[in-house]
Amino acid sequence: MIVHRRTISRQGGQTPSLLRPVTRARWTLRRWADRVMDERVERAVARRAPQLQHSVDATVDRLAKSLAEVERDLFPVRHLLATGRRGNRTITEPQLERLYQQVRTVTGVQRLAGYGRQTYRSLIELELRGVGRIAGSTSNVLGKLMTTPLLAPPPGPVLEIGTLYGIFAGGLLRQFRRLGDARHVTVVDPLVGVQLQPGSMGGGDLSGSPVVPELVLANLRLSGADDDEFRLIQGYSTDPDTRAAAGDRSYAVVIVDGDHSEQGVYEDLRWVAGCCVDGAIVVLDDFDDPGWPGVRSGFERACADGASFTLIGTVSTSAYLRFEASAGDHHPRRSP
Ligand SMILES: C[S@@+](CC[C@H](N)C(=O)[O-])C[C@H]1O[C@@H](n2cnc3c(N)ncnc32)[C@H](O)[C@@H]1O
């Protein structure tokens, strides 16, 4: 008997009873074929398994060996970049790109890759050559070295309040020189053997070196500065004798990195407002660093009390301020 397909479908999808044995046979055949196929695959895999396992093991061994070689070759680089500190002087590409973006925003200078590379090389070289260290994160130190000269401060000397080992001050002179700008730096610090900070125990420095005048002078020389390009005034920035000695000139660039308490920053900024030229660039270190809330509050208090600083912007954890002498102040004018 011939059963037409059309006839089957007209019966509402039900398999006519005459076809059921055929359908069952098909299913049986298909399941049998599937089983045969599965068994073949399993047998093939089982046959090749030792070979596969061997090649996987060999690849893992090779990768482990390469990794060990890379680790071994990287060790001296990591060791060099650690420079006696908790963190180290490595920086990732995204961190560097974020830093460049901040420097662009604050300075308006767009092309930074070559300058940034040179600055990074200088930072490493300064710490490798010097005794002690520069304080602060890699991003913050790089940011200060790059940004300060790019803000094109008026001509005139540099003052650093809180110099620690003096290495940063030497680096900053080099950065100015990189742009064809020779400056003189005055560094101020009590230099009592340890890094002083209100609230800190005043223990030994991470680098293991004493915070003393001999090292500051040696580091300034090691950075490449000539003796007539720097001077050290040993003392607290709040001390009248220190202020009298440092106040013999007006500064075009000031790095405020001494006493980080609110009162300390307030007093330093009040003093700085009286001894810098119109248009001077003032770098306030550790600004908005959660560890140093007094830096921002000291700045705000100084401004509220009439110190005339405009916040240009921040790069990493440093704030860049411009000092604007008000009419009637007897500050040297900036050069045109
Ligand atoms: C964070 S470190 C300075 C780091 C340095 N500018 C650098 O970039 O490597 C702070 C320094 O400020 C000094 N200091 C603390 N109180 C001070 C004060 N009233 N006047 C001057 N220096 C002070 C400390 O002895 C310490 O050497």
The ligand as a MOL file (V3000), in Angstrom:
LIG
                    3D

  0  0  0     0  0            999 V3000
M  V30 BEGIN CTAB
M  V30 COUNTS 27 29 0 0 0
M  V30 BEGIN ATOM
M  V30 1 C 58.6780 65.1860 52.5060 0
M  V30 2 S 60.2650 65.6400 52.9900 0 CHG=1
M  V30 3 C 60.8240 66.6280 51.6670 0
M  V30 4 C 61.1230 65.8400 50.4680 0
M  V30 5 C 61.8930 66.5380 49.3970 0
M  V30 6 N 61.3000 67.7890 49.0210 0
M  V30 7 C 62.0000 65.6060 48.2180 0
M  V30 8 O 61.3520 65.8870 47.1770 0
M  V30 9 O 62.6800 64.5930 48.2850 0 CHG=-1
M  V30 10 C 59.9140 66.8390 54.2090 0
M  V30 11 C 61.1540 67.5340 54.7300 0
M  V30 12 O 60.7240 68.7120 55.4130 0
M  V30 13 C 61.5360 68.8880 56.5440 0
M  V30 14 N 60.8110 69.7900 57.4800 0
M  V30 15 C 59.8840 69.4830 58.3910 0
M  V30 16 N 59.4700 70.5970 59.0210 0
M  V30 17 C 60.1330 71.6370 58.4400 0
M  V30 18 C 60.1450 73.0410 58.6310 0
M  V30 19 N 59.3630 73.6400 59.5400 0
M  V30 20 N 60.9480 73.7830 57.8600 0
M  V30 21 C 61.7420 73.2340 56.9300 0
M  V30 22 N 61.7750 71.9030 56.7070 0
M  V30 23 C 60.9810 71.1100 57.4450 0
M  V30 24 C 61.7870 67.4950 57.0450 0
M  V30 25 O 62.9370 67.4310 57.8620 0
M  V30 26 C 61.9340 66.7210 55.7380 0
M  V30 27 O 63.2820 66.6600 55.3580 0
M  V30 END ATOM
M  V30 BEGIN BOND
M  V30 1 1 1 2
M  V30 2 1 2 3
M  V30 3 1 2 10
M  V30 4 1 3 4
M  V30 5 1 4 5
M  V30 6 1 5 6
M  V30 7 1 5 7
M  V30 8 2 7 8
M  V30 9 1 7 9
M  V30 10 1 10 11
M  V30 11 1 11 12
M  V30 12 1 11 26
M  V30 13 1 12 13
M  V30 14 1 13 14
M  V30 15 1 13 24
M  V30 16 1 14 15
M  V30 17 1 14 23
M  V30 18 2 15 16
M  V30 19 1 16 17
M  V30 20 1 17 18
M  V30 21 2 17 23
M  V30 22 1 18 19
M  V30 23 2 18 20
M  V30 24 1 20 21
M  V30 25 2 21 22
M  V30 26 1 22 23
M  V30 27 1 24 25
M  V30 28 1 24 26
M  V30 29 1 26 27
M  V30 END BOND
M  V30 END CTAB
M  END
